[in-house]
Amino acid sequence: MSEGTLYDKVWDRHKVTRLPTGQDQLFVGLHLVHEVTSPQAFGMLQERGQEVAFPERTHATVDHIVPTGNRDRPYRDDAAESMMAELEENVRGSGIDFSDPDSGDQGIVHVIGPEQGLTQPGMTIVCGDSHTSTHGAFGALAFGIGTSQIRDVLATGCVAMEKQKVRKIEVTGELGEGVTAKDIILTIIGKLGTDGGVGYVYEYAGEAIEDLGMEGRMSICNMSIEGGARAGYVNPDETTYEWLKETDAFENDPEEFERLKPYWESIRTDDDAEYDDVVTIDGSAIEPTVTWGTTPGQTAGITEPIPDPDDLPEEDRDTARRAQKHMRVEPGDTMEGYDIDVAFLGSCTNARLKDLREAAAFVEGREVDDDVRAMVVPGSQRVRDAAEVEGLDEVFKQAGFDWREPGCSMCLGMNDDQLEGDEASASSSNRNFVGRQGSKDGRTVLMSPIMVAAAAVTGEVTDVREMEEVATV
Amino acid sequence: MSSPEFSAGEAPAEKVTEVSGTGIPVRGNDIDTDQIIPARFMKVVTFDGLGQFSFFDQRFDDDDNEKDHPFNEEKYRGANVLVVNANFGCGSSREHAPQALMRWGIDAVVGESFAEIFAGNCLALGVPTVTADQDDIEALQDYVEANPDAEVDIDVAAETITYGDTVIDAEVHDAQRKALVEGVWDTTALMGANEGAVRETARSLPYVPAEHVAEDEA
C-alpha cells in the first residue's frame, strides 16, 4: 500500500470512521452540484424527510442542458426548462449558492470551481460527474459519484469509499513545439488503456507536469477517468498558489491565504513516499496526439500509423475492429488528412482562457474551411468575458467560428449543439464514444485546442507543427 | 425491491445474498454508459421509465426499426442476470445507466470486469456486480444464448455462479459482498448514524469555517 502520498494524507485527514462494510466514511469538503445528476438525489432526500447537512460546503451551477445560444427563459426545450426549474427550486430551498446564468458566474462545473477559488488543495471534492477528477490539479482529492452517493453527501456531508492504490505517472523532459497537456493525457491513456487505472488514483509528476500551468494540469487530471482512474492529482506548488491568489477566495484576503498555506504544504507527497506503481513516460517524445477510434485509449501520434487490430492484445481486437469500421479508417494510415465537418472548441477539458488564447493565436489571420462548421463554447461566463476583453471573440468570429454561451454543449449533445448524421468532428472534449456528440453515426476525433483550430482551418486533421512553419514562411 | 424505511442509526437495506433467474448476454469490451443510456434520455428529473431506453441506440436505427440486440429478443424477455465482458460501464458516472438496467429488469450483472463508478452505482441500488475469468464468462454467455430459459444462480456470499451442471468461481468485491450480504448498502443510513464524528472531522480541517458546521445537540 502507498504511504506518505498526498492521497494518503488527504484521505486520513477526512476519514470519519470505518464503516461495517469495510469502506471508510470520508468527510466531503466541497460538493459541486449540476442539473442532470442531482434532481433524483434531492427527491430521495425529501422522501426521507432529510435536509442538506452542509449547505455552505455545497455549490451549484447549470451546464449540461443549458442552451449556448438563446437563453431567454423559459428555455425553448421543455425538458431543459424543467431541469433548470427543478435545480433552482432544490438549491434555493436548501440555502446552496448557485452560479446561475444571471450571476455572471455560470459555467461548466469543473471550470467555475477552480476559477472562483472553491477548489483548493487538500480538500475532498465530489460531484455527480465523472470529470470531477479535474479538481485534482490543485492537489485536491476529487472524484465523480453517482446519484445515490449524491444523496449520501447531501444528507450526511460524507461518502463511503474504499481506499485505492496510487500510481505515480512521471512525465519527464520538455514538451516539443505544438505539444500540449492534452497530448500528454491522450498518450498516457493510449499506453495504459481505458481500464488501466481501475483501482488506482493517478499522481501526475515530473518535469513536463511541473512546467504546465493550472489549465494544462486540469486538462490532464480531467481525463484521468478516461483511463479508468477515478481520481488524479498534481501536488500543489507555486504555480498552484499563484492561481489561488487571484481567485475570489483569496484576492482580498491574503491573511487567509497565509493561514491555509501550511496545510497545503503539509499534504504534499513526501520525498520518501511509497507508491503501489510507478510509470515513466518520456514527455519529449510525445507528438500532437489524436484518437482514431471510439474510446479515448485508441490514440496515435499524428505521424504514427493507425494500428492493425491483429497486432493488438487479444482483448482489444474486437473493440478496435468495430471502432475502425465506425470511424472509416484503415490500419497503416495516419489520421493526418482525415476529413472533418465540425470543429468543437469547448468542454471541461479544454475551454479555459489559456485554451482559447492559444487557439485564437493560431486562428488569427486564417479562415475556417468552407465545409466546416466551427464553434467556440467558453467554459464559463467569466472565461467568455475575459476572452471578450482581450478581443478573442472577434478573432474567432472573423475567422468564421461561432462564438457561443458557456456550457457542456457538444461534448455530450444534451442541448441543441449536436453532430448530425455521420458528421466527423475535431473536438477538444474528452470522449469519442459512439453517439457521444449527439448522433449515433457521428465520428469524433479528440485532440488539443490548437489541433482543433488547425483542423477547422484546413478541413482535415492536421499536424499543427507543419502549419506553424507555413505561417512563418 | 421495496424502498427502505429510513430511521437514523439503522441500516434498513434488504439483504442480497443470491440472485436467480434467466440470463441475457451483451457481448463486447469497454461498453460505456453512453451506450447503456444515451445522454438525451437523461433530460428527466426522476429515474422512472428509464428501463425502456436501455441500449437504445444499439437496439433501434434512425427510423426506430429494431436492430439485432439481445435486449430486443423475445427469448430474453424476463431475464434478470446480465452477462457482459470487460470494463463494462466505463465513461460517464451517470447512475441513469444502472437505473435503466434495473428498471428493465436486471437484478445482477456478471462480467469479466467493471468500471469503478458503475460498480459503485450498482451497489447503491443493491445490484451485485460479479466478476469471473474471461473463459468462464464466455462459456456462460454461450450457455445463456443456447438456453435462454435455463436458470442461472448467483450466490453472492459464496461467490459462485451455477448454471446447468457447472459451478464457476466468481468474485464479489469484499466491501460490496459484505454490504449486500449483511444488508448494509444503504450508506445514507449507515453514515447518518455518525453525525457527531462527522462534525468533529469537519472542525479539524483548517479550510472549514466553524460556522459551516452545525452545533452539537446538547
Interface residues (C-beta under 8 A of the other chain):
Chain A: R13 H14 K15 V16 T17 L19 P20 T21 G22 Q23 Q25 F27 G29 V36 T37 P39 Q40 G43 E47 R48 G49 Q50 A53 F54 E56 R57 H64 I65 D77 A79 A80 S82 M83 E86 Q120 G122 M123 G128 D129 S130 G144 I145 G146 T147 S148 Q149 R151 D152 A155 T156 G157 C158 V159 A160 E162 T194 D195 V198 G199 I225 E226 G228 R230 R259 L260 Y263 T295 E315 D316 D318 T319 R322 L412 G413 M414 R431 F433 V434 G435 R436 G438 K440
Chain B: S3 F6 A11 G28 N29 D30 D32 D34 Q35 P38 A39 R40 M42 K43 V44 V45 T46 F47 D57 D62 A86 N87 C90 G91 S92 S93 R94 E95 H96 P98 Q99 S113 A115 E116 I117 G120 N121 A124 L125 Q134 D174 A175 K178 A179 E182 V184 W185 T187 T188 L190 M191 G192 N194 E195 A197 V198 E200 T201 A202 S204 L205 P206 Y207 V208 P209 E211 H212 V213 A214
